[in-house]
Amino acid sequence: MGRLCSIVLFVLACTLTYAQKMTVMSYNLHHCEGMDKKLDEARIADIISANHPDVIAVQELDSVTVRCKSYQMKVLGEKTGMHYTYAKAIDFGGGKYGVGILSKEKPLCVRRVPLPGMEPRVLLICEFKKFYFACTHLCLHAENRMKSLPLIMEQAHLADKPFLIAGDWNAKPHEDFIVKMSEHFNFISDRTKYTFPSKEPRVCIDYIAVYKNSLKKRVKVKGYEVLDEKIASDHRPIKAVIKL
């Protein structure tokens, strides 16, 4: 009887651990240059830390170029105390420009998938114990976004646990890319809430979604908001609380 109770308690503990709430964010940082023209990584780090994300997708990160003298992903990781993962999209001004993922948990593995575009883009994927998290900043041209969709789908289909994806996708909710994405992904973010430009948002182009085939019933949205941050970047950060 004692052994049976121990087994039951162990199973319950595992279930409760699996069902813990998780905070997910996405933020286009505009290379940490605010609407006041100040380049300020510390300000961005403070915004991230104040919202206590478990994982956050960040876009438009500079790395040792003319306008940025530091490796921004490393700086943000150090200032937030989070693990940082970076993926270059393009060479820029003698350095790099791309996307990143900050996470409380160290990734088990990382994949960087090139995406098509007149200006090349990249899909960054981090695998964690209970989920995958992907970040991308898609091209301004609709044709190139649509060409990226099969590559995103291929990676999502490979996932053996929930596959979350976030970022600035440069597409409005009614556009073909988002319509097609919604056939395969359930949106965690609210597409009726505007994210850009930061001072007076007029459009939604920043998103968080989960692949429908990756155990969707285990992903529940407990809350979502577009943060009222007008100055630190030209986009507003988005934040969701989910339960895995």
N, C-alpha and C positions, 0 to 999 in steps of 0.2 A: 504493500500500500504506500509506504514511504517513497519507494522508487517511482511509483506511478505519479505521485504528487510532484516529485522533482521534475519528471518529464513534462507534466502539464505546465508547471511554472516556467520551465525553460522555453516551451513553445510559446506561451503567452508573452514572455519577455522579448522573444524574437519578433513576434507580431507587433508589439508596441513599438519596438525600435524601428521596424520597417515603416510604421505609420506615422513617424514623426513629421512635424511640419517643417517646411523648408522655404526659405526666402530666395527668390530668383529675381535678378535685375538685368536690365540692358541699358547701355548708355553710350551714345555717340559723343566722344569727348572733344571733338574738334581740336585735336592735338593739344588739349588742355588750355587752349586760348579762349578766354571768355568774351562775352559781348562788350566788356570794358577794355578789350584788347590786351589784357594782362595774361601772360603765360604762367599758370599757377597750378602745378601738380598737387601741391599740398591742399589747395581748396577742393580739388576733385576728390582726393583721398578722404578728406573730412566728410564730404557728402556721402561717399560710399560707406565709410565706417559708421556714420550716424544711422544708417538703415540696416545694418547687420546682415548683409546678404550671405547666404551659404555659397552662392556662386553668382558671378556677374559677367556678362558678355560686354566687352568694350570695343569700340571702333574708332578709327582715325587716330592711331598712335604713331608718334614720331620716334625715330631712333637716331640720334646723333646727326642731325642735319644742320643746315645753316640757321634755321629758326629755333631749333631745340638742341641744347648742348648736352643732354643726358639721354639715357635709355629709359624712356618714360614707363615702360612696363615694369622694369626693375624698381624704379622709384615708387610707383604705386603699390607694388608688392611689399616693399619695405615699410611704407607709411601706413598701410592697412593691416600688416601682419598676415597677409594671405599668400598662398602659393600663386605664382604667376606663370602663364604660358603665352607665348607670342607666336604669331604667324605673319611673315612678310607677304604683302600683296604686291608692292612695287618698290623699285629703287627710287630714291628721291633725294635730291640735293646732296649727294654723296653719302646718304644713309638709307634708311628703310622706312616704309610706311605700311601699316597693316592693322590687324585686329588682335585681340587678346582675351584671355579668360583668367579671372581672379577667383580663387576658390579656397575655402577653409580646409578642404580635404585635398591631399596631394593626388594628382591624377595617376591612375594605374598605367595608362598609356595615352599617347597623343597621336593624332593623325592630322596632316595638313594636305588638303585637297585643292589643287588649282582650279579656278573657275574661269570660264570664258568671259571676254569683254574687250571693248576697245581700250579700256584701261583694265589690266588684269585684276582679278579678285581672288579671294581664297576662302575656303571653308575650314575652320579650325574645330576639331572634335577632341574632347577630353573624355576618357572613360573613367568613371568612378565606381565604387562598390555596388551601388544600386541603380545607377542611371548613366546615360551618356548626355553630355551637354555640348552643343555646337554653337558657334558664333560665326556670322558672316555679315559683310557690308557689300550689298549687291550693286551692280552697275546702274548708272543713270538711264541707260538705254533699255527699253522694254524687250527688244529682241534678245539681248544678251542675258537678261534675267530669265527669260523663258528657256534659253539654252542651258542655264545653270540648274534648272529644276530636275532634270533626269539624274544629274550627278548627286544632288542633295537626296533625292529619293533612293538612289542606290545605296548611299551610306546609311540612311534611316532603315532601309530594309534589312541590312546586315545586323542591326542591333538585336541583342538577346535580352534587353531590359529597356525600360522607358527611355525614349530618345527625345530630348528637349532641344529646341533650336531657338535662337534669339538674335536680334540685331536690327540694324538699319537696312531695310530692304528696298528703299527708294521707290516704293510702289504704294499707291493709295488703295484702300479696301475694295474699290469697285474694279480695279485693273485686273487684267487677265492673270498675272502672276499670283496675286493673292486669291483670286477665285479658284485657280488650279490648286494652289497650296491647300485651300480649305477642303478640297476633295480627299486629301490624304492626311491632313493634320487638323487637330482640334486647337483652336486659338485660346490660349490662356489669357492673353491681353485682350482688352476691350477695344475693338476697332472703331468704336464711335467716339473715343476720347483722343483728342489731338495731341501730337507730340512735337511738332515743328511748325515754325521757328519758335525758339524758346520764350521770347518776350511776349508774343501774342500768337499762340499756336493756331494754325488754320487747317492743318492736314495731319493725318496719321500715317507715318511711314516706319515706325519702330514697333517691333512685334516680339512676342514670346509664344511658342506653339509646341505641341507634343504630337508625335507621330501616332496616328490612329491604331496602327497594328502593334504598337509597343505597349501592350497591357494598359490601354487607356483607362479601364475601369479602376485602376489603381492610382490614377492621378486625379485628385480632386482640387479644384480651385477654391481657396478659402478667402481670398481677397485680392484686389488689384487696384493700382492707382498710378496716375501720372503725377510725378512729384512736382510741386510748385517751386521749381528752381529755374530762374530766368536769366541768370548772369554767367554762370560758370562755363557754359557751352552754348552752341547754337541749337542744340536739341535739349529736350527735357528727359530726365531719366525715368524709366518705367520700372515698376516693382510689383511682383506677385507673390502671394503666400500660397503654397500648394501643399498637399499631403500625398506622399508616396505610399 
